[in-house]
Amino acid sequence: MDAFLARSTDLQKYPEWLMKQPNKQAEREIHIYLVTRTPQSVSIMRSHEDWLAHIADVGTFDTLAYFLAQNNVIDEKALATLR
Protein backbone atom coordinates (compact mmCIF):
# COMPACT_ATOMS: atom_id res chain seq x y z
CA MET A 1 0.00 0.00 0.00
CA ASP A 2 2.86 2.38 0.78
CA ALA A 3 4.30 1.96 -2.71
CA PHE A 4 0.91 2.69 -4.25
CA LEU A 5 0.36 5.77 -2.10
CA ALA A 6 3.91 7.01 -2.68
CA ARG A 7 3.10 7.31 -6.40
CA SER A 8 0.10 9.45 -5.55
CA THR A 9 0.15 13.04 -6.72
CA ASP A 10 -2.30 14.07 -4.03
CA LEU A 11 -0.01 15.38 -1.30
CA GLN A 12 -2.96 15.80 1.08
CA LYS A 13 -3.64 12.07 1.12
CA TYR A 14 -0.01 10.98 1.24
CA PRO A 15 2.57 13.69 1.92
CA GLU A 16 6.09 13.23 0.61
CA TRP A 17 7.67 13.93 4.01
CA LEU A 18 6.07 10.78 5.38
CA MET A 19 7.96 8.50 2.99
CA LYS A 20 11.23 10.27 3.81
CA GLN A 21 10.96 9.62 7.55
CA PRO A 22 13.73 7.29 8.81
CA ASN A 23 11.26 5.01 10.60
CA LYS A 24 9.23 4.65 7.37
CA GLN A 25 12.40 3.60 5.53
CA ALA A 26 13.06 1.01 8.25
CA GLU A 27 9.67 -0.60 7.50
CA ARG A 28 10.76 -1.53 4.00
CA GLU A 29 11.37 -5.22 3.38
CA ILE A 30 12.82 -7.04 0.42
CA HIS A 31 11.26 -10.26 -0.83
CA ILE A 32 12.55 -12.45 -3.63
CA TYR A 33 9.93 -14.61 -5.33
CA LEU A 34 9.69 -17.01 -8.23
CA VAL A 35 7.25 -15.95 -10.95
CA THR A 36 4.94 -18.90 -11.56
CA ARG A 37 2.82 -17.27 -14.25
CA THR A 38 2.34 -13.87 -15.84
CA PRO A 39 -0.70 -12.07 -14.48
CA GLN A 40 -3.11 -11.28 -17.28
CA SER A 41 -5.17 -8.81 -15.33
CA VAL A 42 -4.30 -7.31 -11.98
CA SER A 43 -7.98 -6.71 -11.28
CA ILE A 44 -8.70 -10.46 -11.01
CA MET A 45 -5.73 -11.20 -8.74
CA ARG A 46 -6.47 -11.58 -5.04
CA SER A 47 -2.83 -11.04 -4.05
CA HIS A 48 0.73 -11.40 -5.24
CA GLU A 49 0.60 -15.04 -4.18
CA ASP A 50 -1.66 -15.76 -7.17
CA TRP A 51 1.33 -15.47 -9.47
CA LEU A 52 4.44 -15.50 -7.23
CA ALA A 53 5.87 -18.34 -5.12
CA HIS A 54 8.54 -18.50 -2.45
CA ILE A 55 11.86 -19.97 -3.55
CA ALA A 56 12.16 -23.18 -1.55
CA ASP A 57 15.74 -24.09 -2.48
CA VAL A 58 18.09 -22.23 -0.11
CA GLY A 59 21.00 -22.33 -2.56
CA THR A 60 18.95 -20.76 -5.34
CA PHE A 61 17.64 -18.07 -3.01
CA ASP A 62 21.13 -17.22 -1.74
CA THR A 63 22.50 -17.09 -5.29
CA LEU A 64 19.77 -14.68 -6.41
CA ALA A 65 20.22 -12.49 -3.33
CA TYR A 66 23.99 -12.35 -3.89
CA PHE A 67 23.49 -11.51 -7.59
CA LEU A 68 21.12 -8.66 -6.70
CA ALA A 69 23.61 -7.28 -4.18
CA GLN A 70 26.53 -7.49 -6.61
CA ASN A 71 24.53 -5.58 -9.24
CA ASN A 72 23.46 -2.84 -6.79
CA VAL A 73 19.79 -3.79 -6.88
CA ILE A 74 19.87 -4.26 -3.11
CA ASP A 75 22.49 -3.00 -0.66
CA GLU A 76 24.54 -4.99 1.84
CA LYS A 77 22.21 -4.04 4.70
CA ALA A 78 19.23 -5.48 2.80
CA LEU A 79 21.26 -8.58 1.91
CA ALA A 80 22.04 -9.15 5.58
CA THR A 81 18.35 -9.06 6.48
CA LEU A 82 17.59 -11.77 3.93
CA ARG A 83 19.97 -14.25 5.53
C-alpha positions in Angstrom: 0.0 0.0 0.0 2.9 2.4 0.8 4.3 2.0 -2.7 0.9 2.7 -4.2 0.4 5.8 -2.1 3.9 7.0 -2.7 3.1 7.3 -6.4 0.1 9.5 -5.6 0.2 13.0 -6.7 -2.3 14.1 -4.0 0.0 15.4 -1.3 -3.0 15.8 1.1 -3.6 12.1 1.1 0.0 11.0 1.2 2.6 13.7 1.9 6.1 13.2 0.6 7.7 13.9 4.0 6.1 10.8 5.4 8.0 8.5 3.0 11.2 10.3 3.8 11.0 9.6 7.5 13.7 7.3 8.8 11.3 5.0 10.6 9.2 4.7 7.4 12.4 3.6 5.5 13.1 1.0 8.2 9.7 -0.6 7.5 10.8 -1.5 4.0 11.4 -5.2 3.4 12.8 -7.0 0.4 11.3 -10.3 -0.8 12.5 -12.5 -3.6 9.9 -14.6 -5.3 9.7 -17.0 -8.2 7.2 -15.9 -10.9 4.9 -18.9 -11.6 2.8 -17.3 -14.3 2.3 -13.9 -15.8 -0.7 -12.1 -14.5 -3.1 -11.3 -17.3 -5.2 -8.8 -15.3 -4.3 -7.3 -12.0 -8.0 -6.7 -11.3 -8.7 -10.5 -11.0 -5.7 -11.2 -8.7 -6.5 -11.6 -5.0 -2.8 -11.0 -4.0 0.7 -11.4 -5.2 0.6 -15.0 -4.2 -1.7 -15.8 -7.2 1.3 -15.5 -9.5 4.4 -15.5 -7.2 5.9 -18.3 -5.1 8.5 -18.5 -2.5 11.9 -20.0 -3.5 12.2 -23.2 -1.5 15.7 -24.1 -2.5 18.1 -22.2 -0.1 21.0 -22.3 -2.6 19.0 -20.8 -5.3 17.6 -18.1 -3.0 21.1 -17.2 -1.7 22.5 -17.1 -5.3 19.8 -14.7 -6.4 20.2 -12.5 -3.3 24.0 -12.3 -3.9 23.5 -11.5 -7.6 21.1 -8.7 -6.7 23.6 -7.3 -4.2 26.5 -7.5 -6.6 24.5 -5.6 -9.2 23.5 -2.8 -6.8 19.8 -3.8 -6.9 19.9 -4.3 -3.1 22.5 -3.0 -0.7 24.5 -5.0 1.8 22.2 -4.0 4.7 19.2 -5.5 2.8 21.3 -8.6 1.9 22.0 -9.2 5.6 18.4 -9.1 6.5 17.6 -11.8 3.9 20.0 -14.3 5.5 
